[in-house]
Amino acid sequence: MCFRLNQCTEHTPCGHTTVARQHRIDCNKSTCRISASHNSGRHDCARDCVQNMLPDQSVIMETSSMPCNLCRGRTNGH
């Protein structure tokens, strides 16, 4: 089934992780309603197809010696 892959940055001073980039991974299955390969023909989609994405998967790709924005007292980059 389809899922989102989060590429994260780990902030070593506070131990928090932040999402740097997010990618949608397509499972390419005809029985997945979210996939680009979903069966476009007549069928009972609610019965025959998976309706939800799998949980997000996260991978730490970078580390930062700076605390995250929340721990620095800033939100939304301000």
Contacts in CASP RR format, 6 or more apart in sequence:
PFRMAT RR
TARGET T0000
AUTHOR 0000-0000-0000
METHOD contacts of the structure
MODEL  1
MCFRLNQCTEHTPCGHTTVARQHRIDCNKSTCRISASHNSGRHDCARDCV
QNMLPDQSVIMETSSMPCNLCRGRTNGH
1 27 0 8 1.000
1 29 0 8 1.000
1 32 0 8 1.000
1 34 0 8 1.000
1 50 0 8 1.000
1 52 0 8 1.000
1 53 0 8 1.000
1 54 0 8 1.000
2 24 0 8 1.000
2 25 0 8 1.000
2 26 0 8 1.000
2 27 0 8 1.000
2 32 0 8 1.000
2 34 0 8 1.000
2 35 0 8 1.000
2 53 0 8 1.000
2 54 0 8 1.000
3 24 0 8 1.000
3 25 0 8 1.000
3 27 0 8 1.000
3 53 0 8 1.000
3 54 0 8 1.000
3 55 0 8 1.000
3 56 0 8 1.000
3 57 0 8 1.000
4 22 0 8 1.000
4 23 0 8 1.000
4 24 0 8 1.000
4 25 0 8 1.000
4 53 0 8 1.000
4 56 0 8 1.000
4 57 0 8 1.000
5 22 0 8 1.000
5 23 0 8 1.000
5 24 0 8 1.000
5 25 0 8 1.000
5 56 0 8 1.000
5 57 0 8 1.000
5 58 0 8 1.000
5 59 0 8 1.000
6 19 0 8 1.000
6 21 0 8 1.000
6 22 0 8 1.000
6 56 0 8 1.000
6 57 0 8 1.000
6 58 0 8 1.000
6 59 0 8 1.000
7 19 0 8 1.000
7 20 0 8 1.000
7 21 0 8 1.000
7 22 0 8 1.000
7 23 0 8 1.000
7 59 0 8 1.000
7 61 0 8 1.000
8 17 0 8 1.000
8 18 0 8 1.000
8 19 0 8 1.000
8 20 0 8 1.000
8 58 0 8 1.000
8 59 0 8 1.000
8 60 0 8 1.000
8 61 0 8 1.000
8 62 0 8 1.000
9 17 0 8 1.000
9 18 0 8 1.000
9 20 0 8 1.000
9 60 0 8 1.000
9 61 0 8 1.000
9 62 0 8 1.000
9 63 0 8 1.000
9 64 0 8 1.000
10 16 0 8 1.000
10 17 0 8 1.000
10 60 0 8 1.000
10 62 0 8 1.000
10 63 0 8 1.000
10 64 0 8 1.000
11 17 0 8 1.000
11 18 0 8 1.000
11 63 0 8 1.000
11 64 0 8 1.000
11 66 0 8 1.000
11 67 0 8 1.000
11 68 0 8 1.000
11 71 0 8 1.000
12 63 0 8 1.000
12 64 0 8 1.000
12 65 0 8 1.000
13 65 0 8 1.000
13 66 0 8 1.000
13 67 0 8 1.000
13 71 0 8 1.000
14 67 0 8 1.000
14 68 0 8 1.000
14 71 0 8 1.000
15 68 0 8 1.000
16 67 0 8 1.000
16 68 0 8 1.000
16 70 0 8 1.000
16 71 0 8 1.000
17 58 0 8 1.000
17 60 0 8 1.000
17 68 0 8 1.000
18 68 0 8 1.000
18 69 0 8 1.000
19 58 0 8 1.000
20 61 0 8 1.000
20 62 0 8 1.000
26 34 0 8 1.000
26 35 0 8 1.000
26 36 0 8 1.000
26 37 0 8 1.000
27 35 0 8 1.000
28 35 0 8 1.000
28 36 0 8 1.000
28 37 0 8 1.000
29 35 0 8 1.000
29 37 0 8 1.000
29 50 0 8 1.000
30 37 0 8 1.000
30 38 0 8 1.000
30 39 0 8 1.000
31 38 0 8 1.000
31 39 0 8 1.000
31 48 0 8 1.000
31 49 0 8 1.000
31 50 0 8 1.000
32 38 0 8 1.000
32 49 0 8 1.000
32 50 0 8 1.000
33 45 0 8 1.000
33 49 0 8 1.000
33 50 0 8 1.000
33 51 0 8 1.000
34 50 0 8 1.000
34 52 0 8 1.000
34 53 0 8 1.000
38 49 0 8 1.000
39 45 0 8 1.000
39 48 0 8 1.000
39 49 0 8 1.000
43 49 0 8 1.000
45 51 0 8 1.000
66 72 0 8 1.000
69 75 0 8 1.000
69 76 0 8 1.000
69 77 0 8 1.000
END
